Amino acid sequence: MRDPNFEQCVQACYECAVACDACAAACLQEDATPMKQCIGLCTDCAAICRLCAAMLGRNGEFAHALCTPCAQVCDACARQCAAHDAEHCKICAGACIACTLACRDMVEA
């Protein structure tokens, strides 16, 4: 039987990855130089979120363990995006916070 937090975590990971991709793409359309750290974190966050969701979906041996670093990257990305006024950064920060919480719930379950 799957953890009751499973569906929520997978969904949060995928939604976060999409929001991060959109944020990074939007930042690249702006003056990318001051957004360099934001773009980098969004790219890393999208990658780990997709990996985490995929491993959870396959019930991979290290899926639950991957939720910890995924939450850490999402938290860092949320803090970085929250520091910017752009709407895409605010949306990304919200998705990252939701994913952080969902991943932490998986670890604590």
C-alpha positions, 0 to 999 in steps of 0.5 A: 500500500502506498503512503497516503502522502504519495499522490500529493508529493508526486503532484507537488513535484511535477507542479514545482518542476513546471513552475521552475521551468517557466520562471527560468525561461521568463528570467532569461527573457529579462535581463538575465545577469541579475537573475543568474542565481534564480535561473540556476536554482530554478533549473536545478529544482525542476530537475530534482523535482522530476527525478523525485516524482519519477522515483516515487512513481516507480517506488524506487529504493531511494525514492523516500530518501530523495525527498530530503534533498528535493525539499532542501533544493525547493526551499532554497529556490523558494527563498531565492524567488521570493526575493524578486517582484516578478509574478513568475517568481512569486508563482515559482516560490509558491510551488516550491513551498508546496513541494517542500512541504509535500516532500517533508511529509513523505519523509516524516510519514 
